Amino acid sequence: IMRTKFDVLVLPHHTQVVCMIICLQYITARLNKTETDVGALICQVSTGEGKSAVLAMLAVFCAKIERKKVHVVIDDEELLLRDFDTFKSLFDTFGLKANVCVTPERLQTDGATHPHMVVRVDPEADIVYCDAAKLQSHYARIAKSGTADFEAEYSQRVLLLDEVDSLVIDNSPNVPFVYKNEELSKFATQVAARFMAMGSVEGMARTPSEVRVIQVMQRAWALGMKMVPGQDFLQGAMFNPHVKIENGKADPLAWSLPLECRNFADNRASTIEFREKLFIMSRANVYRKYGALVGLSGSVGNPAEQDYLTRVYRAQVVKVPVFLSTCTGAAYFDVDQREVAVCDTAAKQLGKISEHAFENRLKVPVLIIAGSRKEATQLVQELRHIAEAKQLNPQDVVRDLSRSMYETNPEQFKENLFKVGQSVARGPEQPFRISVTDSTGGRGVDYRVTNPQADKHGGLLLIITQVPRVQRDWVQYLGRTGRQDNHGQWSAILNRGDYAEDEDKHGQRLEPSTAVETILRWGNKSSEEKIASLRLEYHRGTRMNEICEYVWQHDLIQQAKDREVLVQLCNNYSQMSISQINQCAAKITGLNPQQIRTVADEVGSAPRMVRANSLTLVTKSWAGQPRSVVLVVDRSSSMMSQDATLRGTRRSRFDVCRESIM
């Protein structure tokens, strides 16, 4: 029917169909406002079970039948482009406008032959494939547009996620947006000129805003003069401004006040562009705004992450069974563990990896998953030296599948990927290749192995050099082998040095028999601590996001005094309680925070003074709240030692503590 009616061959198996039916029931209920208890639906779908196809079909339904705009999030550009290209013809068949968000560099190299590539989310497109960062940029553009209706903007959109990593926010839950202030830019330029002339800025400020500008400029000027060419910025040609370096790359669009000062001091600019924080975005709050939110994930994470998803998004998890496990008489195999080794040095690890890889390649394909792209590149070089010493063709036997290869030579990367499961030569022995990838290759990539002899000997062998500390990543790693009805196997050959800090922190030495479980347990503990540490920041940011949306939607910062209040709030909210945030926000003309609905919980404030020019709050966490203080004194044998002194008298440690408290 699909081939006859739409000229598209789509054959979902029954577990995919059931998964889609569940998702569609949730989506239609959310869009029709009949489902209010479940804020997000997360389907746990095993790797290799066709998540990409389900997401594409859901996107078509939402765009074509429900007539909603759809954002599909995949946080890896290689996988993003692969999935979009795979299903672009499906979207075209249904007459849907679909595009994919890429980096400016990718657009420059491939945009001419791929008109569907864009660098930002197109609000008019029916379906947009992008990463989470592009969604945040899209929200920022809406926020900076002025009087946008955020609820109307997002309630008509559906968010589909391949993996739930973007939803689990365990760092920087809030993002500030900065806006140019024309008047203060002129004043900042005058301040910079005074700095250049070695003059005093005393008496320049006439308003609280100008006082703030001088304080900020003093810090920025000092930092700007310390910036190192080639490290912090790319030196511009004669009379051209310097360009900021971020994440190792020059970004001509990046702004920083220290660089503004450096350009002014080096005569590369005649003015200072002064920007100030006027909006706080809560990353989780943006995801919650969508009319419906569906995630398909190989793993929903550890208990702390699952609790986070439930609390923040009111998520409900549905586990989708593996297709072959539902078929009578079908073969379905778990991935088998082969060997776990913990080496004391990197050299010993390399020796063990090479021995294991070259021994097993005689019967099965070998895929080494390194911990980083640098390690992957080094492994390729070392293994090729060994292959050459064994009188093998090093370029053919050892294949590079690192992210570096993908970025520098995508065609060679595709060939290497195609060769993963193929034998090097025909014959009874049928030796295979050794492929090396990094952590990015441990997620989402399909390494096809169809050789029956390889399957007979256990299937594709993974050699993992660093067990990830995130349970979701570990599930993805193991999902690279044993796909569908094929056998799979894995080994972990680790370097103890990569886990030295964890061993010291937890007081536990890695042992081969329990190494994997131990590392994952450490990771779970770390994740739990990170999520707990961000609780206060999350609730404060959520409240600020709600207030900022209202302020900008109703255009409430036309007056300088109101703008200054919002700036001070955006600068100091992280130290304040929710009630204090509301109290300060109420100083903005026309704003009544009590009328703005919130999902933020009340939290205490940090014990410090927050000043908002004319607004001053003593923000001690115990202010106005009765508290009890319990002091526990240790009475162990060491505390009874008579080696302490109190008022010239020799006493036990316990007596000194007790009398000091009383």
Secondary structure, DSSP 8 states (H G I E B T S, - for coil): -HHHHHS------HHHHHHHHHHHHHHHHHHTT---S-SEEEEE--TTS-HHHHHHHHHHIIIIIS--EEEEE-S-HHHHHHHHHHHHHHHHHTT--EEEE--HHHHHHHTTT-TTEESS--TT-SEEEE-HHHHHHHHHHHHHTSS--HHHHHHTEEEEEESSTTT---S--EEEEEEE-HHHHHHHHHHHHHHHTT---TT---SHHHHHHHHHHHHHHHHHHH--BTTTEE--STT---EEEETTEEETT---HHHHHHHHHTTS-SS---EEEEEEEEHHHHHHTSSEEEEEES---SHHHHHHHHHHH-EEEEE---GGGGSTT------EEEEEEEESSHHHHHHHHHHHHHHHTTTS-EEEE-SSHHHHHHHHHHHHHHHHHTTS-HHHHEEE-SHHHHHH-HHHHHHHHHHTTSBSS-SSS--B-EEEE-GGGGSS-------HHHHHTTSEEEEESS--SSHHHHHHHHTTSS-TT--EEEEEEEEGGGGHHHHHHHT----TTTHHHHHHHHHHHHHHHHHHHTHHHHHHHHHHHHHHHHHHHTT---SHHHHHHHHHHHHHGGGS-HHHHHHHHTTSTT--GGGS----------SEEEEETTEEEEE-TTTTS----------SGGGG-S-EEETTEEE-HHHHHHHHH-
